[in-house]
């Protein structure tokens, strides 16, 4: 069964850091670009960062600098390090896999709440 399971979210004070993890089933992970998206209340889901199977990363507009995406191919896992968290980073963060068929497969999301 195809699965993406996120973890690592929580409540953190502004200025703090979090590391989100996404455990993927091998069938959806191998060879595919993996990504993190986020959706804040009342806003559209937006791309935070993506990383190809070869490790090339790209970031959403204005998000580069505080966000770092990485992947561990041997673990079928992808990570998102967020530093210097701001209240506007409060959102549900979703892991996604971009398949060769052009589909996005989503995890269930993990809540990140940043207090000021």
C-alpha distance (Angstrom), angle and dihedral (degrees) to the residues before:
residue distance angle dihedral
X1 . . .
X2 3.78 . .
X3 3.75 110.6 .
X4 3.76 141.6 170.6
X5 3.77 117.4 -174.6
X6 3.78 121.3 -173.1
X7 3.78 126.3 -159.7
X8 3.78 140.2 164.3
X9 3.77 101.8 70.0
X10 3.77 123.6 128.8
X11 3.77 146.7 119.1
X12 3.78 115.5 -46.8
X13 3.78 135.7 166.6
X14 3.76 121.1 -111.1
X15 3.78 110.4 -86.3
X16 3.77 93.2 32.4
X17 3.79 130.0 112.9
X18 3.77 137.2 -123.9
X19 3.76 134.7 -171.7
X20 3.77 114.9 -150.7
X21 3.77 119.8 -159.5
X22 3.77 131.9 -159.3
X23 3.78 120.7 -165.1
X24 3.79 111.6 -159.1
X25 3.73 133.8 -168.9
X26 3.77 109.4 -108.8
X27 3.78 94.0 -118.6
X28 3.81 92.7 60.6
X29 3.77 96.2 37.7
X30 3.80 105.2 48.9
X31 3.78 113.2 92.5
X32 3.79 95.1 -6.8
X33 3.76 132.3 114.4
X34 3.78 110.8 -112.7
X35 3.77 124.6 -154.5
X36 3.76 146.6 -179.6
X37 3.78 121.7 -136.0
X38 3.76 130.2 178.3
X39 3.76 136.1 -156.1
X40 3.77 122.8 -161.5
X41 3.80 121.5 -161.4
X42 3.79 110.3 -75.4
X43 3.80 93.4 4.8
X44 3.76 136.3 101.5
X45 3.75 121.5 -100.0
X46 3.80 110.0 -94.8
X47 3.76 135.5 -165.4
X48 3.79 113.6 -106.8
X49 3.80 99.8 176.6
X50 3.77 143.3 -29.0
X51 3.78 133.5 -158.1
X52 3.78 128.6 -164.5
X53 3.79 124.7 -135.8
X54 3.80 87.0 -100.3
X55 3.79 92.8 54.8
X56 3.80 102.1 -103.4
X57 3.78 109.5 146.5
X58 3.76 133.2 -157.8
X59 3.76 130.3 -177.7
X60 3.76 137.8 -149.6
X61 3.76 119.5 -99.9
X62 3.81 112.4 -72.8
X63 3.81 92.3 1.8
X64 3.78 100.8 93.1
X65 3.77 112.9 107.8
X66 3.78 104.0 40.4
X67 3.80 97.4 45.5
X68 3.79 125.9 67.2
X69 3.78 122.9 -176.3
X70 3.77 122.1 -162.5
X71 3.78 138.3 163.7
X72 3.78 136.2 -149.4
X73 3.76 106.7 -151.8
X74 3.80 94.7 -170.4
X75 3.81 89.0 57.6
X76 3.81 97.2 38.2
X77 3.78 87.2 -126.9
X78 3.77 137.3 133.1
X79 3.77 126.3 -161.9
X80 3.77 138.6 -160.4
X81 3.77 119.1 -157.6
X82 3.79 113.3 -162.3
X83 3.78 118.6 -169.3
X84 3.78 132.1 -174.2
X85 3.79 91.1 18.1
X86 3.79 117.6 -150.6
X87 3.80 129.9 -160.0
X88 3.80 88.7 -110.6
X89 3.80 88.6 63.4
X90 3.80 88.2 70.5
X91 3.80 105.7 121.5
X92 3.75 145.5 107.8
X93 3.79 107.7 -82.2
X94 3.77 117.6 -147.3
X95 3.76 130.7 -163.5
X96 3.80 115.6 -143.7
X97 3.77 138.1 -176.2
X98 3.79 120.8 -149.6
X99 3.77 107.7 -146.2
X100 3.78 127.8 -152.3
X101 3.82 87.3 -107.8
X102 3.78 90.4 63.1
X103 3.79 95.3 -106.4
X104 3.77 127.8 133.5
X105 3.77 115.6 -137.5
X106 3.80 113.0 -159.1
X107 3.75 137.1 -151.8
X108 3.78 122.3 -141.5
X109 3.80 94.3 -101.0
X110 3.77 135.7 -120.6
X111 3.80 124.1 -121.1
X112 3.78 119.9 -122.4
X113 3.78 116.3 -170.5
X114 3.78 121.3 -177.0
X115 3.78 119.1 -164.0
X116 3.78 122.0 -154.4
